[in-house]
């Protein structure tokens, strides 16, 4: 950025934002061109830097230190109890924070209600708040957040102890809250009365008593996105009420929960539904899929993981092909369709652009040849664990004229020679081929509540003598026993096809994250 060596940098008092210091040499090689840049322009440049580079730049001079602090809108803080001692000085420097993440390791003591209240007083313009592992915070601290941060739009909580009361305490005070994400929330989960809220997105993940949030979901008349992932309890009645009261719902994710065709029937009342994920819901069948297809004709994205229970197949897919003519993305995992349903989808869904077929034993060369001949709009194709040979994959050399990316994994009948032949015929095609037998697969298909760290995000690590800025830590691995309870706790007393349990115990799982 044209920064001169440290020996040529003038004293801090000589640096002026409007003119070049006379101590600088007239030689262009020794001139610091950043002195001519306005503060706003320099702040814009900082936003393009990585977190590490930005930290280094803040140490160049007092001006850069000041501009870096004023232009940071995101902070990720190590929320240990010692953080409270640094809150005044920290938020005096970073006084424009609108997105705050507070994380604490489970082996450490987190900040308490008093510290959270002090932080919320310093961040009255806060729009996004993320809490991870803050076990010392109660509903009292969350009420302080609601009182002080009236502009809050997004709230995300994971592994906290304040229960449903803490969430409601914020909801009662922040009328503009639009997005709520709750994961592994512990504490008291008292049932609440239905309340009117402005929430547009709700994500509940791995909750033992997720039903305590049912009144909140039902009362959110503006709800557009609903994600229920690994939450125990029967959700049919809740989904039926949602279908009657939430007409604007356009995106629904149902993953590893207890829901049947009754719940799908309730969702089908949302006529504007565009995205539907049905992942490992053992009691959903062709009947529920058909009802959704007949009523939700605007459906554009459909993910189905049948969990190899053989309850979803040709009948449901043919109904999709008949009624959902605007379908653009289709992911099929662990189900057993035949050639009939593939012909219907390829012929009717002319706007289909993304298709993933994973762990489907009934998909062979004939089905792939049908797709190659009829899916003219297809751009991305993913095939995993299907009995397809070189003959079937070879049909892609001349079919699907708009195809730009193909991913093939764990298809034993396909050899390197067949793949190379397709690559030679279509040089512009990005062909990802993996013939390995063992693969790290994730069948959850959830897009996750959490995102990656932003380049302008930092983590504050309080120590005994100094303030250290470092990158945010990565999330910890899930405990296998906890995941087992999450997956199968709600299935107690249910009659399920045993093969689903055998497949899971053998680690044979298929990912629906196929279009990366």
N, C-alpha and C positions, 0 to 999 in steps of 0.2 A: 504493500500500500504506500510505498514511497517513504517509509519511516527511516530516518537517518540513524547511524550508529549511536550508541548511548553516549559517547564522548561529545557528539555534536548537538545533543539535546539541550536546550537552554534551561535555566531554572524554571520551576513551575510558575513562579510569579511573573515570568516574562512572556508566557504563552497567552496570546490574545486571539479570540475567535474571529476578529474583523481584519487584522492586518498581520503581516509577517514580522517577526521579531528582528530588530536590527542586528542581533547577535549572529543571525544566519549569514553564511557566506553567499555572495552573489553567484557562486558556482552552482549550476543546476544539480550537480551530483550530490551536493550537501544540503539541498533545499528540502524541507518537509512540506510537501504539497497538501497534506491533510489539514494544515492550519487554515488554508483558504476555504475549506468545506464548511458549510453551515452545520449546526448541530443536528438538524433533522436529516440532512443528507448522510452524515456520519452514522447516525442511528440506523438508517436504512441499510447501510453497508453491513453493520453489525448483525442484522437479521439474516444475512446470507452466510454467516460464518457458523462453523460447528461450535458446540458447547465448549470444547477444550480451547479452541482458538479465541473464542470470545472472552474466556476467563483471562487468557494471557494478554489480550488487548486492553483489558480493564486495568492492568498494572503498568501500562506504558507511561501515563501521566495523569494528573488530576482531572483534566478535562475529559479524557476517555473514560476514566473511572466514573465520573458524574453522569456522562451520557449513557454509559452502559446500564447504570442503575435506573435511570429515568425511563429507559426504553425497554426494559424487561417487563413483559406482561405475564410470564409464566415462571413459577417457582416450584421446585420439588424439594421438600424439607424432610430431613431425618427427624421424625417427631418424637424423640426421646424426651424424658422429663427435663433434661438440662436445657432444652431449647428455650424455655421461658425466660432465662437470663439474657438471651440475645435478641428477643423479640423487638424491643425498642430500637436498637441500633440497626438491626437487620431491615426492618420495614421503614426506617428513615431513609435508608439508601434505596431500597426497592419500593418506591411509593406509588407505582403505577400498576401494581399486580392485579390482574383480573382472573387469573387461573392459578389455583393453588392446590398442590398435592402434599398431603401429610402422611408419611409412611413410618411405621415402626416395626422393628423385628420382634417376633413373638418372645424372644428371650430377654427383651429389655422392657423397662417400664415406660409407657408412653406418656405424653402430655395429658393433663387432666382438664376439668371444666374451666378452671380459672385461666389456664394458658390459652385454651381455645377462645375464651371470651376476649382476652387481650389481643389475640391475633385478629379476631373478627372486627374489633374496634379499629384496628389499623388498616383493614381491607374492606372498607364499606362499599367499594365499587366491584367487589368480587362477583364474577358471573359463573365461575365453575369451581366446585370444591370436590376434592377426592380424598377420602379417608381410608387408610389401609392399616389394619392391625392396631388401631388406637383404642385399646381395651379399657383405659381409665376414663374415657369420655362417657357421660351419661346423657339422659334426655335433657338435663338442665343445661349442659353445654351446647347441645343442639338447639335449644330454645334461644340461647344467646346468639347463635349464628343467624337464626331467623329474624331476631330483633335488629341486628346490626347490619346484615347483608341483604337488604331489601331487593337488590338487583340480581340476586342469584337465579340462574337459569338452569344449571345442571348440577345434580348432586349424585355422587357415586360413593358407596360405602361397602367395605369388605372386611370381614373378620373383626367386627366391632361388637360391643356388648350392650348397646343402648336399646336394642329391640325395636319393636314397632312404634313404641312411644316416641323414640327419638326422631323417627322419620315424620311422624304426624306433627311433632313440635315444630319442625321446619315448614311443613306444608301449611299449617295454620297461619304462619307469619309471612311466608313468601308467596304472594299471590301470583307472581310471574314465573314460578318454577315450571319448566317444560319437560325436562328429562330426568328420570330417576333410575338409577342402577343399584341393585342391592345383591350382594353375594356373601354367603356364609355369615349371615347376621345372627348373632347370638343374643341372649338376654331374654327379657319377658316379652312374649308375643301375645298381647291381649287383643281380642277381636275388637274392631272399631266399627262405628256406624258409618254408613255410606256418606262420604263428603264430596262436595263439588270441588273439582280442582281443574287447573289449566294444563295438566300434564298431557304431553303429546307422545311421549315415549316412556315405556316402563319395561325394565329388564330385571327379572328375578332369577337368581341362579343358586342352586345348591342350598335351598332353605329347608330346614326340618319342618317348619310350620309356615309354609308359604300361604296357606289359606287365610292367615290373619291379614294379608294384603288384599284379599278379594273385595271387600267393600271399597277400598281405595280405587281398585281397577274399575269396578262397576260404576263408581261415581265420576270417573274421568270421561266426560262427554266429548272432549276434543282429542281423545286418544287415537293416534294413527299407527303406532308401532307397539306390539306386545310380544315379549320374549319370555317364555317360561321354560327353564332349563334345569332339570334335575331337582325339581321341587316336589316334596312328598305330598300326598293327599289326592283326593278325587277332584278333578278340575272340570268335569262335565257340566255341573250346575252353573259354575261361574262363567264358562264359555257360552252357555245358553243365554244367560242374562246379558253378557257383553254383546251378543249378536242382536239382541232386541233394543239395546240402549245406545250402542256405539256405532252409528251408521257410517262414520268417517274412517273406520279402521281400514288400513291398506296393507299392513305387513304383520304377519303372525309367524312366530317360531315356536313350535312345540317339540321339545326334545327331552327324552327320558323321563316322561311324566305319565301319570295314570289318566289317560283320556281315551274315550271310545268314539264310535260313530255318532253318539249323541252330542258330544262336544263339537265334532266337525259339522253336524247339522246346525248348531248354534252359530258357528263361524260363517256358514253359508249365507246367513242373513246380511252379512256385510257385502253388499253388491259391488262395492268399489275395490274389493280385495285384489291386490296386484302381486304380492309375494307371500308364499306359503311354504314353510319348512315342516315336514312331518318326519321326525328322526327318532327311531327306536321307540315308537309308541305301539306296544304289542297288541292293543285291542282295536286299532283302526283297521278297516277293511275296505274292499272295493265299494261297498255301499256308501260309506262316508265320503270317499273320494268322488264318487259319481254325483252325490248331492252338491258338493262344493263346485264341481265342474258345471253343473246345470245352471246354478245361480250366479256364480262369480265368473262371468264371461270375460272380464278384463284381466284375468290372471296372466302375468308375464313371466314370473319366476316360480318354479315348483321344484322342491327337493323332497325326495321320498327315500327313507332308509327303512326298508321293511323288516330288518333284523332277522331275515330268513325264516319268518314265521309263515310264509306262504299265504297270507291273507290279502295281499294286494298284488294284482296281476293284470291280465288283459282287460277285464271288464272296466276297471277304474281308468286305465290308460286310454282305452277307446273312448270313454266318456270325455276325457280331457281333450282328445283329438277332435271330437265332434263339436264341443262347445267353446273351448278356449283357443280361438283362432289367432289370438295375439301373442301366444306363448313365444318367449324369446330364449329362455334358459330352462333346461330340464336336467336334473340330476337323479339318477336311479341307482339305488344301492340295495343289494341283498333281497331282491324280489325276483319273480319268475315270469316275465312276459314272454310272449312268443312272436313269431313273425307277423301275425295278424295285427297286433297292436303297433308294431313298428311301421308297418305299411300305412296304418291310419294316421299316425303322428307325422310321418314323413310327407304324406300326401296333403294333409289338411293344415298343419302348422307351418305355413310357408315362410313365416318370419323367424323361425328357430335359428338362433345364432350360436348358442353354446349348449353342448350335449356331453354328459358324463355318464358312463356305464361302468359300474364297479361291482365286482363280485357276483355277476349274473351268469349262472351256468347255462342259461338257455339262449344266450347271444352268441351266434356263430358267424360264419362267413356270409350266409344268406342275408342276415340282418344288416351287417355292415355294407354289403353291396346295395341293399335297398336304400340305406341312408346316403351312400355316395351318389346314387342315381337321382334321388328325389329331393334331398335337402340342399337346395341351391343357395340358400342364404347362410348356411352354416359357416362359422368362422373359427370356432375352437371345439376340438373333440378330445375327450379324455376316455381311455379304455384301460381298466385295471382288473386283472384276475378273471378274464373272460376267455373261453375256449375258441379263440380266433387264430387262424393260420395266416401264412404269407399270402394265400389267395385272397382272403378277405381284406387284408390291409393293402393289398395291391390295387384294389378298386379305388382307393383314394388318389391314385396317380392321375386318374382322368375324371373323377367325380368331384362334387362339391367345389365349384369354381371359385368361391370366395374364401375357401379354407386358408387360414394363415398359421395355425398352430395345432399340432397333434401331440398328445402325450400317451405313451403306451408303457404300461408297467405290469409285470407278473403275468404276462401272457406266454405260456410255455411253448406254444406251437409256433410262435413268431420267432424267426431267426434274424441274425444280423444281415444276412444276404437280402432278405425281403425288404428290410428297412432301407438298406443302401440303394436298392433298385427304385424305391419310391422317392428317395432323396434325389436321385439322378434325374428322374422324370419331372420333379417339381422342385427346382433349386430354391425358389423363394419360400418354400414351406419350412417352418420351424418345427422339426421333428425331434421330440424328446423321447428317447427309447431307453428303458431300463429292464434288463432281464434277470435282475437279482432275485433270489428266492426269499430273502429276508428283508423286510422293509418296515420302518417305523411308521405305523399308520395310526390315524386318529379318526374315529368314526363319529365324533361329537358333532362335527359340522357347524358348530356355533362360531360366529364371528368374534366371540369374545367380548367382555364388558370394557376391557382395558385396551388402550392403544400404546404405541411406542412413544418413546420420549422425544419431545420436540427439541430441535437444535438450540432453541433459546431457553430451554429448561435447565435449571441447575438444582443440585441438592446441597443443602446446608448441613454440615456436620459439626455440631458443637463439641469442642474439646476443652480441656482445662485452661489452656493459655491462649488459644487463638481461634479464629473462625476459618474453617477450611471449606472450599467449594469443590464439589466432586460430582461425578456422574451418578445418576440414580441407579440403585441396585436392581438386579433382575428379580423377577418374582420367584418364589420358592416352589419346589415341586410338590404336587399333591400327594397326600398320604394314600397308599393303595387301599387300606382298609376303609378309609372315609369314602373313597370313590366307589368301593364295592357296595357300601350301604346306600350311597346316593343312587346307584344304578338299580339296585334290586330291593331296596327297602319297601317300596310301595307295591311290590308284586307279591307280598306275602298272602297266601291263601288263594292266589289266582292260578288258573289252569293254563299253562303256556306250553308251546311246543318245546320239547327238551333240547332240540338242536340249537336253539338260540343260546342256551347256557353253555353247551359244549363248545360252540364256536368262540364265545367270549373267553372261556377258560383257557382255550388254546392260543389266545392272542391273535386270532384271525379276524382282524377288524379292517374296515374299509373307510377311507376318508372321503368326505364330500367337499373338501376344500380343493377342488379340482381345477380351478381356472386361475391359478396363481401365475 
